[in-house]
Amino acid sequence: MKIPNSELVGRIIREKLKEVGVVRSQQELGRIVEGELKDIDSSFHISPERARRIALEVQDIDVTVETKKSASDKPNNCPVCNYDLEGLYAENLEGEKTRVGFRCNNCGYRGDVDEFMPMRYEFKIRKD
């Protein structure tokens, strides 16, 4: 089993998204990328998670995240790209700041205090 470099994977992701338009899940992205890699070298392998992380680094690709409710602890780092999360705050009726959500300044992930677990990813070429 061989692991492809990030540059090759990024090129494949960009080309396939230009061809298909939108990929609506991390698993689908992984299957598409691995299929293209196998055409190059049958010993290449990539996980859907690695394909997602590389897609986040490709400048002309938008990655959106649909979140769901979770009973687990609130994240300290972004569940998408592992960068630090910034708290989003609102002022309540008593004038106190209350945390209402999270935001990642690196990848654009947003979640609220109840719905913060990634459920589905969508990948598409950025329209300028």
Number of C-alpha atoms within 10 A of each C-alpha: 9 10 12 15 10 16 12 10 22 22 14 18 27 19 13 19 18 14 10 10 13 15 19 15 16 21 17 14 25 19 15 18 22 22 16 16 20 13 10 10 13 13 12 16 17 20 15 19 14 14 22 23 17 18 24 21 16 18 11 14 19 18 21 18 20 15 18 14 14 13 9 9 7 16 15 13 15 24 15 21 17 14 14 16 20 15 17 16 13 12 11 10 7 6 8 10 12 12 14 14 19 23 19 20 13 15 19 15 21 24 25 18 15 15 17 26 22 19 13 14 19 17 23 21 22 12 7 4
